[in-house]
Amino acid sequence: MRNCKKCTLCCEYMEVPGVAAHFEGCPNTNYRGCSKYAERPDTCKQFFCMWARGEIPQYLYPPDCGMVLASLVPDLTGGQACVIAFVKHVERLPALKDALVELTKVPMVVWLRTPSGSQFLGNEIAVSKVHSSLINLAEASEAKYVEEDTPVTIPIEDNLEIL
């Protein structure tokens, strides 16, 4: 495990039901991290930053690149490897394109989430599997994980169109 240092982007970017919406910023976050760490919600306990776990290169340290990558539990995605990429400042997306394309080659589905919307990136069959699993999960739990009309993009290195 890597030390998060002063990074709190996960607290700023992800949704915490009943506490904060996506990209709203959790009110429990301070300059040292979470002020309620011991009592944090399950959403936070189940969040695993890929950088902190050492699963992605050092240069993708969230405060430096502006993107937080988190693994989704395969139970949620029909067994398909999937990561959520949170990017608050969409003007950074062109610089992150190469990293996103590399993730889709693993084979991995990337669920890109920005303040302006979300989309799936990856192989058409894998994306379809993840998308369907999240829709079914949302229907079963009455939670809204993903919209049915979330755009699906099959990236081609030279012309990846993102949000």
C-alpha positions as CSV (number, residue, x, y, z in Angstrom):
1,M,0.0,0.0,0.0
2,R,1.2,3.5,-0.9
3,N,0.6,6.4,1.5
4,C,-2.1,8.8,0.3
5,K,0.0,11.7,1.7
6,K,-2.3,14.7,1.5
7,C,-4.5,13.3,-1.2
8,T,-8.3,13.4,-0.5
9,L,-9.6,13.4,-4.1
10,C,-11.6,10.3,-3.5
11,C,-13.5,12.3,-0.8
12,E,-14.0,15.2,-3.2
13,Y,-15.0,13.2,-6.3
14,M,-17.1,10.2,-5.3
15,E,-20.7,10.0,-4.2
16,V,-21.4,9.2,-0.5
17,P,-25.1,8.5,-0.3
18,G,-26.8,10.8,2.2
19,V,-23.6,12.9,2.6
20,A,-22.3,14.2,-0.7
21,A,-23.1,13.9,-4.4
22,H,-20.4,13.2,-7.1
23,F,-17.8,16.0,-7.2
24,E,-19.5,17.9,-4.4
25,G,-16.9,17.1,-1.8
26,C,-17.6,15.3,1.5
27,P,-18.0,17.7,4.4
28,N,-16.1,15.3,6.7
29,T,-12.9,15.9,4.7
30,N,-10.2,18.1,6.2
31,Y,-6.5,18.7,5.3
32,R,-5.5,15.4,7.0
33,G,-8.2,13.2,5.5
34,C,-11.5,12.1,7.0
35,S,-12.5,13.6,10.3
36,K,-14.9,10.7,10.9
37,Y,-12.7,7.9,9.6
38,A,-13.7,5.3,12.2
39,E,-17.4,5.9,11.6
40,R,-17.2,6.4,7.8
41,P,-20.0,5.0,5.6
42,D,-19.8,1.6,3.9
43,T,-19.4,3.4,0.5
44,C,-16.1,4.8,1.8
45,K,-15.0,1.5,3.4
46,Q,-15.5,-0.3,0.1
47,F,-13.6,2.2,-2.0
48,F,-10.2,1.1,-3.1
49,C,-8.0,3.6,-4.9
50,M,-5.8,1.8,-7.4
51,W,-3.0,4.2,-6.9
52,A,-2.9,3.7,-3.1
53,R,-3.0,-0.1,-3.7
54,G,0.0,0.1,-6.0
55,E,-2.0,-1.2,-9.0
56,I,-1.2,1.7,-11.3
57,P,2.0,3.6,-12.0
58,Q,3.4,6.3,-9.7
59,Y,2.8,9.1,-12.3
60,L,-1.0,8.6,-11.9
61,Y,-0.9,9.9,-8.3
62,P,-4.4,11.5,-8.2
63,P,-3.4,15.1,-7.2
64,D,-0.8,15.2,-10.0
65,C,-2.9,13.8,-12.8
66,G,-6.4,14.9,-11.6
67,M,-7.9,11.5,-11.9
68,V,-8.9,8.9,-9.3
69,L,-9.1,5.3,-10.4
70,A,-11.0,2.7,-8.4
71,S,-11.6,-1.0,-9.0
72,L,-15.2,-2.2,-9.0
73,V,-16.0,-5.4,-7.3
74,P,-16.5,-8.1,-10.0
75,D,-19.8,-9.1,-8.3
76,L,-21.2,-5.7,-9.4
77,T,-20.0,-6.0,-13.0
78,G,-20.9,-9.5,-14.0
79,G,-17.4,-10.7,-13.4
80,Q,-15.8,-8.3,-15.9
81,A,-12.8,-6.3,-14.8
82,C,-13.9,-2.6,-14.5
83,V,-12.5,0.6,-13.0
84,I,-14.2,3.9,-12.4
85,A,-12.2,6.9,-13.5
86,F,-13.3,10.1,-11.7
87,V,-12.1,13.2,-13.5
88,K,-13.5,16.5,-12.1
89,H,-11.7,18.9,-14.5
90,V,-12.6,17.7,-18.0
91,E,-9.9,19.9,-19.6
92,R,-7.4,17.3,-18.3
93,L,-9.0,14.5,-20.3
94,P,-6.8,14.9,-23.4
95,A,-3.7,14.4,-21.2
96,L,-5.2,11.3,-19.6
97,K,-6.3,9.7,-22.9
98,D,-3.2,7.4,-23.2
99,A,-3.7,6.1,-19.7
100,L,-7.4,5.4,-20.3
101,V,-6.7,3.7,-23.6
102,E,-4.0,1.5,-21.9
103,L,-6.6,0.4,-19.3
104,T,-9.0,-0.7,-21.9
105,K,-6.4,-3.0,-23.5
106,V,-6.0,-5.1,-20.3
107,P,-9.0,-6.0,-21.1
108,M,-10.7,-3.6,-18.7
109,V,-13.8,-1.5,-18.9
110,V,-13.4,2.1,-17.8
111,W,-16.4,3.9,-16.4
112,L,-15.4,7.5,-16.9
113,R,-17.3,9.9,-14.6
114,T,-17.1,13.7,-14.8
115,P,-19.3,16.5,-13.6
116,S,-20.8,16.7,-17.1
117,G,-21.8,13.0,-17.3
118,S,-20.4,9.5,-17.6
119,Q,-19.6,7.0,-20.3
120,F,-18.1,3.5,-20.7
121,L,-14.9,2.9,-22.5
122,G,-13.7,-0.6,-23.7
123,N,-14.5,-3.6,-25.7
124,E,-18.1,-3.7,-26.9
125,I,-18.9,-7.1,-25.3
126,A,-17.3,-6.3,-22.0
127,V,-18.9,-2.8,-21.8
128,S,-22.3,-4.4,-22.5
129,K,-21.8,-6.9,-19.8
130,V,-20.8,-4.2,-17.2
131,H,-23.5,-1.9,-18.3
132,S,-26.2,-4.6,-18.1
133,S,-25.0,-5.7,-14.6
134,L,-25.1,-2.2,-13.2
135,I,-28.6,-1.6,-14.7
136,N,-29.8,-4.9,-13.1
137,L,-28.2,-4.1,-9.8
138,A,-29.8,-0.7,-9.8
139,E,-33.2,-2.2,-10.5
140,A,-32.8,-4.8,-7.8
141,S,-31.6,-2.3,-5.1
142,E,-33.6,0.7,-6.2
143,A,-30.3,2.6,-6.3
144,K,-29.2,4.5,-9.4
145,Y,-25.8,3.3,-10.4
146,V,-26.0,4.2,-14.0
147,E,-28.4,5.6,-16.5
148,E,-29.7,3.3,-19.2
149,D,-28.7,5.8,-21.8
150,T,-25.1,6.2,-20.6
151,P,-22.9,6.5,-23.8
152,V,-20.7,3.6,-24.7
153,T,-17.5,4.2,-26.5
154,I,-15.3,1.6,-28.0
155,P,-11.9,3.4,-28.0
156,I,-9.6,3.4,-30.9
157,E,-6.3,4.9,-29.9
158,D,-6.1,7.7,-32.4
159,N,-9.7,8.9,-32.2
160,L,-11.0,8.2,-28.7
161,E,-13.8,10.6,-28.2
162,I,-14.5,11.4,-24.6
163,L,-17.2,13.5,-23.2
